[in-house]
Structure formats: C-alpha cells, structure tokens
Amino acid sequence: MPKPSPVLAALDADSYSWLSTQAPELLDAVEQEIAAGRTPQFLMRQVAAHVGPEREALAMRVYQAARHIERMHE
C-alpha cells in the first residue's frame, strides 16, 4: 500500500479515534473485517448500503478508520 499523505493519514487516525469513542462496537467489527481480509472500500460500501444517505459520513469514517487499521498492521 502506498504511503498516504500526512493529511490523509491524520484524517484516517481521527476517524479511528472518533469511532473508538462514538461507535466502539462498530470499530471492533471493522477491525475484525480487516483481519478477515475485507478492504476499506468494501466496508464503506457495506455501511453506506445499510445506513442510508443521511448517514453517509459514517461510511466515510469506517473507510478512513479501516485504512488506519491496515496501516497499523503493516
């Protein structure tokens, strides 16, 4: 995986932190999915399909947090 810009890495880390306090069960599920080989893109689409357009920001946070998790496991 190419190294992201420091700004994108910071946004990813921020989403990870946000989910850890606002939706810890969801973050745990994201970590499990990444460990099972799911991609951040897959998880974003999955969340977006189930929460609807009014919560699109949640899908983006999941995507960013998943990218952060991937980097932590490199």
N, C-alpha and C positions, 0 to 999 in steps of 0.2 A: 504494500500500500504506500503510495507516495506521501511524503510528509506534507501535512496541510499548513497553510499559513498560520502564523501565531494567532491571528484574529479568529480564524475558524476554529482552531484548537481551543481557544478560550471560550467561544460560544458553545462548543461541544461540552466542555467541562462544566459550564454554567448550567446547561440543561441537565446534565447528570446530577449536579448538586440540587437543582430545583426538584427533579423527580424524587431524589432521596428524602426530601422533606415533605413534598406535596402529594406524592403518589408512590410510597415505598414498595407496595405490593406490585405495582406496575414495573418499577425499576427492577425488582427481583425477577419478574417474568422476562424482561428484556435481557437481563444477564443470562438467564437460562437459555433463551432462544439463541443468543450469540454463541454461547458454549456449544449448542447443538448444531451450529453451522449456518444459521439464518443470517441474512445480510441486513444491514441497516435499511436499505431500500425496501426489502420485503416487509420489514416490521412497520415502516412508515405507511406503506400501502395497506397493510392489515389493519392498523389502528384507524387510518382515515376511513376505511370502508365500514368500520363499526361505530365510530363516534359521530359521523356526520360533519357537514361543512362548518357548523357553528363552533366546532372544537378542533379545527384544522391545526391550530397552534400546538395541540397536544401531540399530533402525529409528527410535527417537526421536532418537538422536544425529544420524542422517542428516537427519531432518526439521529439527532445530534448526540444524544446520550449513548446510543448504540455505537456510533463512530468512536466516541471516547472510550468505551469499554474495549473495543477492538484494539485501540492503541495501547491501552493498559496491559493487554495480553501479548503484545509483541515482544 
